[in-house]
Each structure stands twice: as structure tokens, then as C-alpha cells.
């Protein structure tokens, strides 16, 4: 994506939400790289959770319980 292109508000909100999920995963013991990689690998699942209205903390906990 070019630097001068702006994200639509919905995409920006999803990215911010994922960043918050990442923080909860790190707080639970994952490294930053592990958390980022996991979110990338499970992007579709996390996107679904975002649209279902889960908080970042709820999504992080749910993802840890599914492992």
C-alpha cells in the first residue's frame, strides 16, 4: 500500500483491534513475533471475532482456549 493511501475507518479499526489482541497475547506469555505471526495465520478467525463484537481481551482468551 502506498504511503499516501489512507485506510478506510473499518480497516483501521480492525488493525487497531488486532494490535490490542496482540498485547493480550504478549501479556499471556507469547513473544511479540509469536503473537504477530499467530494473528496473521489466523487472520480470518480474528476478523470474524472482530465483527462478532468480541473485545480484544475476549478474542485473545478465546484463541488461547482453542489451542
N, CA, C and O atoms as a CHARMM CRD file, in Angstrom:
* protein
*
  268
    1    1 UNK  N      0.84900  -1.17000   0.00000 PROA 1      0.00000
    2    1 UNK  CA     0.00000   0.00000   0.00000 PROA 1      0.00000
    3    1 UNK  C      0.89700   1.23800   0.00000 PROA 1      0.00000
    4    1 UNK  O      1.86400   1.32300   0.75800 PROA 1      0.00000
    5    2 UNK  N      0.56500   2.17200  -0.84600 PROA 2      0.00000
    6    2 UNK  CA     1.34700   3.40400  -0.91900 PROA 2      0.00000
    7    2 UNK  C      1.18100   4.20900   0.36500 PROA 2      0.00000
    8    2 UNK  O      0.13400   4.18000   1.01200 PROA 2      0.00000
    9    3 UNK  N      2.23200   4.92000   0.70900 PROA 3      0.00000
   10    3 UNK  CA     2.22000   5.68600   1.95600 PROA 3      0.00000
   11    3 UNK  C      1.11400   6.73100   1.99900 PROA 3      0.00000
   12    3 UNK  O      0.58200   7.02000   3.07000 PROA 3      0.00000
   13    4 UNK  N      0.76300   7.29600   0.86400 PROA 4      0.00000
   14    4 UNK  CA    -0.22400   8.36500   0.87300 PROA 4      0.00000
   15    4 UNK  C     -1.66500   7.85500   0.83700 PROA 4      0.00000
   16    4 UNK  O     -2.59600   8.65800   0.90400 PROA 4      0.00000
   17    5 UNK  N     -1.86600   6.55800   0.73500 PROA 5      0.00000
   18    5 UNK  CA    -3.20700   5.99800   0.76300 PROA 5      0.00000
   19    5 UNK  C     -3.65800   5.85700   2.20900 PROA 5      0.00000
   20    5 UNK  O     -2.90800   5.38600   3.06400 PROA 5      0.00000
   21    6 UNK  N     -4.88100   6.26700   2.46600 PROA 6      0.00000
   22    6 UNK  CA    -5.42300   6.14600   3.80500 PROA 6      0.00000
   23    6 UNK  C     -6.31000   4.91400   3.87000 PROA 6      0.00000
   24    6 UNK  O     -6.97100   4.55300   2.89600 PROA 6      0.00000
   25    7 UNK  N     -6.31300   4.27600   5.03400 PROA 7      0.00000
   26    7 UNK  CA    -7.18400   3.13100   5.24600 PROA 7      0.00000
   27    7 UNK  C     -8.59900   3.61700   5.50200 PROA 7      0.00000
   28    7 UNK  O     -8.81500   4.69200   6.06100 PROA 7      0.00000
   29    8 UNK  N     -9.55600   2.80500   5.08400 PROA 8      0.00000
   30    8 UNK  CA   -10.92300   3.15900   5.42900 PROA 8      0.00000
   31    8 UNK  C    -11.09100   2.96600   6.93500 PROA 8      0.00000
   32    8 UNK  O    -10.35000   2.18900   7.53700 PROA 8      0.00000
   33    9 UNK  N    -12.03300   3.64300   7.54300 PROA 9      0.00000
   34    9 UNK  CA   -12.18300   3.59600   9.00300 PROA 9      0.00000
   35    9 UNK  C    -12.38900   2.18100   9.56500 PROA 9      0.00000
   36    9 UNK  O    -11.90300   1.86500  10.65100 PROA 9      0.00000
   37   10 UNK  N    -13.09700   1.35100   8.83300 PROA 10     0.00000
   38   10 UNK  CA   -13.35100  -0.01600   9.30300 PROA 10     0.00000
   39   10 UNK  C    -12.06500  -0.83400   9.34400 PROA 10     0.00000
   40   10 UNK  O    -11.81900  -1.56300  10.30500 PROA 10     0.00000
   41   11 UNK  N    -11.25100  -0.71300   8.30700 PROA 11     0.00000
   42   11 UNK  CA    -9.98000  -1.42900   8.27500 PROA 11     0.00000
   43   11 UNK  C     -9.04600  -0.90800   9.35200 PROA 11     0.00000
   44   11 UNK  O     -8.35600  -1.68800  10.00800 PROA 11     0.00000
   45   12 UNK  N     -9.01900   0.39200   9.53900 PROA 12     0.00000
   46   12 UNK  CA    -8.18200   0.97700  10.58400 PROA 12     0.00000
   47   12 UNK  C     -8.61800   0.47600  11.96400 PROA 12     0.00000
   48   12 UNK  O     -7.77600   0.19800  12.81800 PROA 12     0.00000
   49   13 UNK  N     -9.92500   0.36100  12.18200 PROA 13     0.00000
   50   13 UNK  CA   -10.44100  -0.14200  13.46500 PROA 13     0.00000
   51   13 UNK  C    -10.05300  -1.59900  13.67200 PROA 13     0.00000
   52   13 UNK  O     -9.69700  -1.99100  14.78300 PROA 13     0.00000
   53   14 UNK  N    -10.11800  -2.40000  12.62400 PROA 14     0.00000
   54   14 UNK  CA    -9.72600  -3.81200  12.72100 PROA 14     0.00000
   55   14 UNK  C     -8.24000  -3.93700  13.05500 PROA 14     0.00000
   56   14 UNK  O     -7.85900  -4.75400  13.89300 PROA 14     0.00000
   57   15 UNK  N     -7.41500  -3.14500  12.41500 PROA 15     0.00000
   58   15 UNK  CA    -5.97000  -3.18600  12.68800 PROA 15     0.00000
   59   15 UNK  C     -5.69500  -2.77600  14.13000 PROA 15     0.00000
   60   15 UNK  O     -4.89000  -3.40800  14.81300 PROA 15     0.00000
   61   16 UNK  N     -6.35300  -1.73000  14.59000 PROA 16     0.00000
   62   16 UNK  CA    -6.17900  -1.29000  15.97500 PROA 16     0.00000
   63   16 UNK  C     -6.62500  -2.38900  16.94100 PROA 16     0.00000
   64   16 UNK  O     -5.96100  -2.64300  17.94600 PROA 16     0.00000
   65   17 UNK  N     -7.72800  -3.02500  16.63900 PROA 17     0.00000
   66   17 UNK  CA    -8.26400  -4.10100  17.46600 PROA 17     0.00000
   67   17 UNK  C     -7.25300  -5.25600  17.53500 PROA 17     0.00000
   68   17 UNK  O     -6.99300  -5.79400  18.61100 PROA 17     0.00000
   69   18 UNK  N     -6.69100  -5.62700  16.39200 PROA 18     0.00000
   70   18 UNK  CA    -5.69300  -6.71200  16.35300 PROA 18     0.00000
   71   18 UNK  C     -4.44400  -6.33500  17.15000 PROA 18     0.00000
   72   18 UNK  O     -3.83600  -7.19000  17.79500 PROA 18     0.00000
   73   19 UNK  N     -4.06800  -5.08500  17.10600 PROA 19     0.00000
   74   19 UNK  CA    -2.92800  -4.61900  17.89500 PROA 19     0.00000
   75   19 UNK  C     -3.20400  -4.80100  19.38300 PROA 19     0.00000
   76   19 UNK  O     -2.30900  -5.16400  20.14600 PROA 19     0.00000
   77   20 UNK  N     -4.43300  -4.54900  19.79000 PROA 20     0.00000
   78   20 UNK  CA    -4.80300  -4.75000  21.18700 PROA 20     0.00000
   79   20 UNK  C     -4.82100  -6.23100  21.54400 PROA 20     0.00000
   80   20 UNK  O     -4.39100  -6.60600  22.63400 PROA 20     0.00000
   81   21 UNK  N     -5.31100  -7.07700  20.64200 PROA 21     0.00000
   82   21 UNK  CA    -5.28200  -8.52800  20.85700 PROA 21     0.00000
   83   21 UNK  C     -3.83900  -8.97600  21.05100 PROA 21     0.00000
   84   21 UNK  O     -3.53400  -9.75400  21.95500 PROA 21     0.00000
   85   22 UNK  N     -2.97300  -8.48300  20.20600 PROA 22     0.00000
   86   22 UNK  CA    -1.54900  -8.79800  20.27100 PROA 22     0.00000
   87   22 UNK  C     -1.00300  -8.51000  21.66900 PROA 22     0.00000
   88   22 UNK  O     -0.24900  -9.31500  22.21400 PROA 22     0.00000
   89   23 UNK  N     -1.37000  -7.38900  22.24400 PROA 23     0.00000
   90   23 UNK  CA    -0.92400  -7.03600  23.58800 PROA 23     0.00000
   91   23 UNK  C     -1.36100  -8.05200  24.62800 PROA 23     0.00000
   92   23 UNK  O     -0.59200  -8.39000  25.52800 PROA 23     0.00000
   93   24 UNK  N     -2.59600  -8.54400  24.51200 PROA 24     0.00000
   94   24 UNK  CA    -3.07800  -9.55400  25.45300 PROA 24     0.00000
   95   24 UNK  C     -2.35300 -10.88400  25.27000 PROA 24     0.00000
   96   24 UNK  O     -2.08400 -11.58600  26.24500 PROA 24     0.00000
   97   25 UNK  N     -2.03800 -11.22900  24.03100 PROA 25     0.00000
   98   25 UNK  CA    -1.29100 -12.46700  23.79100 PROA 25     0.00000
   99   25 UNK  C      0.12000 -12.37000  24.37200 PROA 25     0.00000
  100   25 UNK  O      0.62600 -13.33400  24.94700 PROA 25     0.00000
  101   26 UNK  N      0.74900 -11.21200  24.22100 PROA 26     0.00000
  102   26 UNK  CA     2.08400 -10.99100  24.78400 PROA 26     0.00000
  103   26 UNK  C      2.01700 -11.04300  26.30800 PROA 26     0.00000
  104   26 UNK  O      2.88700 -11.62900  26.95200 PROA 26     0.00000
  105   27 UNK  N      0.99200 -10.43600  26.87700 PROA 27     0.00000
  106   27 UNK  CA     0.83300 -10.45100  28.33700 PROA 27     0.00000
  107   27 UNK  C      0.63700 -11.87400  28.85700 PROA 27     0.00000
  108   27 UNK  O      0.96700 -12.17500  30.00400 PROA 27     0.00000
  109   28 UNK  N      0.09800 -12.74100  28.00800 PROA 28     0.00000
  110   28 UNK  CA    -0.13100 -14.13200  28.40000 PROA 28     0.00000
  111   28 UNK  C      1.11100 -14.99500  28.20500 PROA 28     0.00000
  112   28 UNK  O      1.09800 -16.17800  28.54500 PROA 28     0.00000
  113   29 UNK  N      2.19900 -14.41200  27.65300 PROA 29     0.00000
  114   29 UNK  CA     3.44500 -15.15600  27.55700 PROA 29     0.00000
  115   29 UNK  C      4.01200 -15.34800  26.17100 PROA 29     0.00000
  116   29 UNK  O      5.11600 -15.87400  26.02700 PROA 29     0.00000
  117   30 UNK  N      3.28800 -14.93900  25.15100 PROA 30     0.00000
  118   30 UNK  CA     3.81700 -15.06300  23.78900 PROA 30     0.00000
  119   30 UNK  C      4.83100 -13.94800  23.54500 PROA 30     0.00000
  120   30 UNK  O      4.73500 -12.87000  24.13100 PROA 30     0.00000
  121   31 UNK  N      5.78800 -14.21600  22.68500 PROA 31     0.00000
  122   31 UNK  CA     6.68300 -13.13600  22.27100 PROA 31     0.00000
  123   31 UNK  C      5.91000 -12.26700  21.27700 PROA 31     0.00000
  124   31 UNK  O      4.88500 -12.69200  20.74500 PROA 31     0.00000
  125   32 UNK  N      6.39500 -11.07400  21.03200 PROA 32     0.00000
  126   32 UNK  CA     5.74500 -10.18800  20.06900 PROA 32     0.00000
  127   32 UNK  C      5.69100 -10.84100  18.69000 PROA 32     0.00000
  128   32 UNK  O      4.66700 -10.77700  18.01000 PROA 32     0.00000
  129   33 UNK  N      6.79100 -11.46700  18.27800 PROA 33     0.00000
  130   33 UNK  CA     6.82300 -12.14600  16.97600 PROA 33     0.00000
  131   33 UNK  C      5.82000 -13.29100  16.91900 PROA 33     0.00000
  132   33 UNK  O      5.14300 -13.48000  15.90800 PROA 33     0.00000
  133   34 UNK  N      5.72300 -14.06000  18.01100 PROA 34     0.00000
  134   34 UNK  CA     4.76000 -15.16300  18.05300 PROA 34     0.00000
  135   34 UNK  C      3.32800 -14.64200  17.95600 PROA 34     0.00000
  136   34 UNK  O      2.50900 -15.19200  17.21900 PROA 34     0.00000
  137   35 UNK  N      3.03300 -13.58600  18.70000 PROA 35     0.00000
  138   35 UNK  CA     1.68100 -13.01800  18.68400 PROA 35     0.00000
  139   35 UNK  C      1.32700 -12.49400  17.29600 PROA 35     0.00000
  140   35 UNK  O      0.23500 -12.74900  16.78800 PROA 35     0.00000
  141   36 UNK  N      2.25700 -11.76000  16.68700 PROA 36     0.00000
  142   36 UNK  CA     2.00500 -11.21900  15.35500 PROA 36     0.00000
  143   36 UNK  C      1.82200 -12.33800  14.33500 PROA 36     0.00000
  144   36 UNK  O      0.91400 -12.28400  13.50600 PROA 36     0.00000
  145   37 UNK  N      2.67700 -13.34200  14.39700 PROA 37     0.00000
  146   37 UNK  CA     2.57500 -14.46900  13.47300 PROA 37     0.00000
  147   37 UNK  C      1.27400 -15.22300  13.63800 PROA 37     0.00000
  148   37 UNK  O      0.65100 -15.62800  12.65600 PROA 37     0.00000
  149   38 UNK  N      0.87000 -15.41000  14.86500 PROA 38     0.00000
  150   38 UNK  CA    -0.36700 -16.13400  15.14800 PROA 38     0.00000
  151   38 UNK  C     -1.56900 -15.37100  14.60500 PROA 38     0.00000
  152   38 UNK  O     -2.45800 -15.95900  13.98900 PROA 38     0.00000
  153   39 UNK  N     -1.59400 -14.06800  14.83500 PROA 39     0.00000
  154   39 UNK  CA    -2.70400 -13.25400  14.33200 PROA 39     0.00000
  155   39 UNK  C     -2.72400 -13.29300  12.80400 PROA 39     0.00000
  156   39 UNK  O     -3.79700 -13.37000  12.20600 PROA 39     0.00000
  157   40 UNK  N     -1.56800 -13.24000  12.17300 PROA 40     0.00000
  158   40 UNK  CA    -1.51200 -13.31700  10.70900 PROA 40     0.00000
  159   40 UNK  C     -2.01000 -14.66800  10.20800 PROA 40     0.00000
  160   40 UNK  O     -2.76000 -14.73400   9.23500 PROA 40     0.00000
  161   41 UNK  N     -1.59200 -15.74700  10.87200 PROA 41     0.00000
  162   41 UNK  CA    -2.00800 -17.09000  10.46400 PROA 41     0.00000
  163   41 UNK  C     -3.51300 -17.29500  10.64000 PROA 41     0.00000
  164   41 UNK  O     -4.14600 -17.99600   9.85100 PROA 41     0.00000
  165   42 UNK  N     -4.06700 -16.69200  11.65600 PROA 42     0.00000
  166   42 UNK  CA    -5.48200 -16.85800  11.98600 PROA 42     0.00000
  167   42 UNK  C     -6.28600 -15.59600  11.66700 PROA 42     0.00000
  168   42 UNK  O     -7.28500 -15.30900  12.32700 PROA 42     0.00000
  169   43 UNK  N     -5.85500 -14.85700  10.67000 PROA 43     0.00000
  170   43 UNK  CA    -6.47700 -13.56900  10.34600 PROA 43     0.00000
  171   43 UNK  C     -7.98000 -13.68500  10.10900 PROA 43     0.00000
  172   43 UNK  O     -8.74700 -12.83400  10.55800 PROA 43     0.00000
  173   44 UNK  N     -8.39600 -14.72000   9.41800 PROA 44     0.00000
  174   44 UNK  CA    -9.82400 -14.87200   9.13700 PROA 44     0.00000
  175   44 UNK  C    -10.61500 -15.07600  10.43000 PROA 44     0.00000
  176   44 UNK  O    -11.67700 -14.48100  10.61500 PROA 44     0.00000
  177   45 UNK  N    -10.09700 -15.90900  11.31100 PROA 45     0.00000
  178   45 UNK  CA   -10.77200 -16.16800  12.59600 PROA 45     0.00000
  179   45 UNK  C    -10.84700 -14.88500  13.41900 PROA 45     0.00000
  180   45 UNK  O    -11.90400 -14.55400  13.95600 PROA 45     0.00000
  181   46 UNK  N     -9.72800 -14.16000  13.52000 PROA 46     0.00000
  182   46 UNK  CA    -9.72600 -12.92100  14.29300 PROA 46     0.00000
  183   46 UNK  C    -10.64600 -11.87100  13.67300 PROA 46     0.00000
  184   46 UNK  O    -11.30900 -11.12700  14.39700 PROA 46     0.00000
  185   47 UNK  N    -10.69200 -11.80400  12.35400 PROA 47     0.00000
  186   47 UNK  CA   -11.60000 -10.87100  11.69200 PROA 47     0.00000
  187   47 UNK  C    -13.04500 -11.19900  12.04300 PROA 47     0.00000
  188   47 UNK  O    -13.84400 -10.30300  12.31600 PROA 47     0.00000
  189   48 UNK  N    -13.37800 -12.48500  12.03600 PROA 48     0.00000
  190   48 UNK  CA   -14.73100 -12.89700  12.42900 PROA 48     0.00000
  191   48 UNK  C    -15.04900 -12.45600  13.85300 PROA 48     0.00000
  192   48 UNK  O    -16.15100 -11.98000  14.12800 PROA 48     0.00000
  193   49 UNK  N    -14.08900 -12.61200  14.75300 PROA 49     0.00000
  194   49 UNK  CA   -14.30800 -12.22600  16.15000 PROA 49     0.00000
  195   49 UNK  C    -14.52400 -10.72000  16.27600 PROA 49     0.00000
  196   49 UNK  O    -15.34900 -10.26500  17.06800 PROA 49     0.00000
  197   50 UNK  N    -13.78000  -9.95900  15.49400 PROA 50     0.00000
  198   50 UNK  CA   -13.94100  -8.50600  15.47800 PROA 50     0.00000
  199   50 UNK  C    -15.36400  -8.13700  15.07400 PROA 50     0.00000
  200   50 UNK  O    -16.01000  -7.31700  15.72700 PROA 50     0.00000
  201   51 UNK  N    -15.84800  -8.74700  13.99200 PROA 51     0.00000
  202   51 UNK  CA   -17.18200  -8.41600  13.50600 PROA 51     0.00000
  203   51 UNK  C    -18.29100  -8.98700  14.39000 PROA 51     0.00000
  204   51 UNK  O    -19.42300  -8.50500  14.35900 PROA 51     0.00000
  205   52 UNK  N    -17.96600 -10.00100  15.16700 PROA 52     0.00000
  206   52 UNK  CA   -18.95100 -10.54400  16.11400 PROA 52     0.00000
  207   52 UNK  C    -19.01400  -9.71100  17.38800 PROA 52     0.00000
  208   52 UNK  O    -19.87400  -9.94400  18.23700 PROA 52     0.00000
  209   53 UNK  N    -18.11500  -8.74600  17.52700 PROA 53     0.00000
  210   53 UNK  CA   -18.18000  -7.81800  18.64300 PROA 53     0.00000
  211   53 UNK  C    -17.37500  -8.20100  19.87600 PROA 53     0.00000
  212   53 UNK  O    -17.55100  -7.59600  20.93300 PROA 53     0.00000
  213   54 UNK  N    -16.49500  -9.19400  19.76500 PROA 54     0.00000
  214   54 UNK  CA   -15.65600  -9.53900  20.90700 PROA 54     0.00000
  215   54 UNK  C    -14.67600  -8.41400  21.18900 PROA 54     0.00000
  216   54 UNK  O    -14.22100  -7.72600  20.27600 PROA 54     0.00000
  217   55 UNK  N    -14.36200  -8.23800  22.44700 PROA 55     0.00000
  218   55 UNK  CA   -13.31900  -7.28800  22.80200 PROA 55     0.00000
  219   55 UNK  C    -11.98500  -7.94700  22.46100 PROA 55     0.00000
  220   55 UNK  O    -11.92200  -9.16600  22.30000 PROA 55     0.00000
  221   56 UNK  N    -10.92200  -7.15500  22.35000 PROA 56     0.00000
  222   56 UNK  CA    -9.61200  -7.76200  22.10400 PROA 56     0.00000
  223   56 UNK  C     -9.24500  -8.78900  23.17800 PROA 56     0.00000
  224   56 UNK  O     -8.68000  -9.83800  22.86800 PROA 56     0.00000
  225   57 UNK  N     -9.56100  -8.49300  24.42300 PROA 57     0.00000
  226   57 UNK  CA    -9.25100  -9.42900  25.50300 PROA 57     0.00000
  227   57 UNK  C    -10.04200 -10.72800  25.35000 PROA 57     0.00000
  228   57 UNK  O     -9.48500 -11.81100  25.53300 PROA 57     0.00000
  229   58 UNK  N    -11.30600 -10.63700  25.02300 PROA 58     0.00000
  230   58 UNK  CA   -12.12800 -11.83200  24.82300 PROA 58     0.00000
  231   58 UNK  C    -11.60000 -12.68100  23.67600 PROA 58     0.00000
  232   58 UNK  O    -11.55100 -13.90700  23.77800 PROA 58     0.00000
  233   59 UNK  N    -11.20900 -12.03800  22.59200 PROA 59     0.00000
  234   59 UNK  CA   -10.68700 -12.75600  21.43800 PROA 59     0.00000
  235   59 UNK  C     -9.36800 -13.44000  21.76800 PROA 59     0.00000
  236   59 UNK  O     -9.14100 -14.58200  21.36700 PROA 59     0.00000
  237   60 UNK  N     -8.50400 -12.75100  22.49300 PROA 60     0.00000
  238   60 UNK  CA    -7.22500 -13.35400  22.87900 PROA 60     0.00000
  239   60 UNK  C     -7.46200 -14.58000  23.75600 PROA 60     0.00000
  240   60 UNK  O     -6.85400 -15.62900  23.54200 PROA 60     0.00000
  241   61 UNK  N     -8.34600 -14.44500  24.74100 PROA 61     0.00000
  242   61 UNK  CA    -8.64300 -15.57500  25.62500 PROA 61     0.00000
  243   61 UNK  C     -9.25900 -16.72600  24.84700 PROA 61     0.00000
  244   61 UNK  O     -8.89200 -17.88200  25.05800 PROA 61     0.00000
  245   62 UNK  N    -10.19000 -16.42500  23.94800 PROA 62     0.00000
  246   62 UNK  CA   -10.82100 -17.46900  23.15400 PROA 62     0.00000
  247   62 UNK  C     -9.80000 -18.18200  22.27800 PROA 62     0.00000
  248   62 UNK  O     -9.86000 -19.40100  22.11900 PROA 62     0.00000
  249   63 UNK  N     -8.87300 -17.43600  21.71500 PROA 63     0.00000
  250   63 UNK  CA    -7.87300 -18.05700  20.84700 PROA 63     0.00000
  251   63 UNK  C     -6.92900 -18.95300  21.64800 PROA 63     0.00000
  252   63 UNK  O     -6.47300 -19.98100  21.14600 PROA 63     0.00000
  253   64 UNK  N     -6.63800 -18.57300  22.87600 PROA 64     0.00000
  254   64 UNK  CA    -5.76500 -19.39600  23.72000 PROA 64     0.00000
  255   64 UNK  C     -6.48400 -20.65800  24.18200 PROA 64     0.00000
  256   64 UNK  O     -5.85400 -21.70000  24.35900 PROA 64     0.00000
  257   65 UNK  N     -7.78800 -20.57400  24.37600 PROA 65     0.00000
  258   65 UNK  CA    -8.56800 -21.74200  24.79600 PROA 65     0.00000
  259   65 UNK  C     -8.75500 -22.73800  23.67400 PROA 65     0.00000
  260   65 UNK  O     -8.99700 -23.91700  23.93500 PROA 65     0.00000
  261   66 UNK  N     -8.64700 -22.29000  22.41500 PROA 66     0.00000
  262   66 UNK  CA    -8.82900 -23.16200  21.26600 PROA 66     0.00000
  263   66 UNK  C     -7.57200 -23.95300  20.92900 PROA 66     0.00000
  264   66 UNK  O     -7.62100 -24.86400  20.10300 PROA 66     0.00000
  265   67 UNK  N     -6.46000 -23.62100  21.54900 PROA 67     0.00000
  266   67 UNK  CA    -5.20000 -24.30400  21.20200 PROA 67     0.00000
  267   67 UNK  C     -5.10000 -25.63600  21.87600 PROA 67     0.00000
  268   67 UNK  O     -4.11000 -26.34500  21.69800 PROA 67     0.00000
